[in-house]
Amino acid sequence: MRRDSEREREFTEFVTARRAVLVRTATLLVSGDTAKAEDVVQTALIKLYLAWAKVRPETAEAYARKCVVNAATDEHRSLFRRREQVRAVLPEVAVDAHTGEDRVMLGLLATLRPSMRAAVVLRYVEGFSVAETAAAMGCTEGNVKSQSARGLQRLREILPAPLALR
């Protein structure tokens, strides 16, 4: 069994190395809302930290990814989120972090249901295999295949004409 100080050091090193990738994935899963993505990753890292003593080093990244997918899904289902009313507020940052193409992609991904979005993002944006995606989503490989196929079909139906020509 690892000592607490060693456990904390290992966790800190893992977070330092992988946090940016987890935030990128979360941003795609929550349709480009970077503040919500940060919240999702923070929630996922808390869950990961609580389980860190049981997590094997070779599976830590997959476990973290699964925590992010679950947290993003939970965020979407949250009762608080449904009751929350968003008001127009000036942003704290003067420049939008997303390029025009990023905004189009995030807008297209936002039209998908969360399970479809997760399957499409993990398979085609992050480049994970069907098995890795199924593990991250906590579902069967067949479900990943069907969600991916339906998500891609939906994106093809609504894809803007200028992007479809590329």
N, C-alpha and C positions, 0 to 999 in steps of 0.2 A: 504494500500500500504506500502511495506517495504521501510525503509530509505536506502539510498545508502550505508552507512557503514555496515548496517546489511546485505544487499544484497551481498556486496563484501565478508564479512565474511562467509556467507553461501556458496557462490561459491567456495571460497578458501578451505573450509572444504570438499566440494564435490569432488573437483579436487584432493586434498590430499588423500582422501579415495579411489577414483575410477580410478585414472590415470593409474596405473599399469595394471589393467584389460583391460582398453581401448587400451593400447599399445599392449598388448598380442593379442587382437582381431584384431587390425590393422595389426600386424605383419603377422598373418595368412592370412588376406585378401590381402596383397600385396606380398605374397609368400616369406616371410622371410627376406625381406629387412628392417632391423631395422631402418635405417636412414629415409627411406621413410615412415615407420610406425610412427615414431616420428613426421614427417611433417604432416601426415594425422591426427594424434591426435591433434596436435597444431591447425590445420585448424578447426577441429571439435570443439575444446574448444573455439575458437574465436566465432564461430557461436552460440555455447551454451551460452557464456557470453552475447552476444548481445540480446539473447532471454530470459535470466535468469529471468527477472522481470515477465515474462508471464508464466514461467514453474512452474507447480505445483510440490511440493516436492516429492509426490508419483510417479510422472512420469519422474522425472529428469534423472534417469538411462536409461530408455527406450529412452528418447529424445537424450541423449548423444550417445547411441549406434547407433541410426539412423543417427546422425550427422557423426559418424565415418564411417558407411557403405557408406553414400553419398559421403563423402570426398575421400574414397578409390576408389569408382567408378569414381568420377570426376578426380582423379589423373590418373587413367588408360586411360581416354578419352582425357586428356589434349593434346593440340597441341604442347605445349612446350616439353612434354615428348616424343612425336613422333619425334621431330626434334633434341632432345638432343642426342649427341653421347658420349657413355661411353668409357673411356679409362682405361686400366689396371693401377691401382695405388696401391702402398703399403698401406695396412690398417693401421690406427692409433693404433689399438689394436692388440697385438701380438697373442692373442688366439681367436679362433672362438667361439662365444657364443653358437652355436648350436651343439648338439650331432649328431652322425651319423644318428640315427633314426629321429631326427628333420629335418635334411637335406633331408632325403628321403621323409618324409611327405610334407615338403615345396616344394620339387621338383614335387611331384605328384599333389599337389594343384595348382601349377603354370601352369599345363597343362589344367586346367579348365578355361572356360570363367569367367569373373568377377561375373556375376550373379549366375552361378553355384557354384563358389567358395564361395561366400557369403552365399548361402543357405546351403551348406555342412558344412562350418565352424560354422555358427550360430546354426544349428540344431544338428550336431553330435559332434563337438568339444566343443562348449560352452554349449550345452545341452538345448537350448531354445525350447519352443513349436512351433508348426506350426504358431499359431496366433502371438506369440512374434516375430518370424522370419519375418512374413509378415509385421508386423508393422515396424520393423527395416529396412526392404528392401523397404518399400513403395509400396507393391504389394499385390495381392490377395493370399489367402491361397492355392488356386489351383496352382498358379504359383510357390509358394514355394515347394509344393509337386512334381510338374513336374521337376523343376530345381534340387531338391535334388535327385530324382530318376535318372535323366540323369547324374548328377555328380557322383553319386555312381557307376552307370553302367560304366561310363568312367574310373573311378578309378580301378574298378575290371578288366577291359580290359588291363590296363597298369601296374597293380600291379606286382612288382618283385616277382618271384617265392619263394624266402626264406621268404618274409613277408607274402605271401599268405598262408603258412603252419601254421602260428601261430594261 
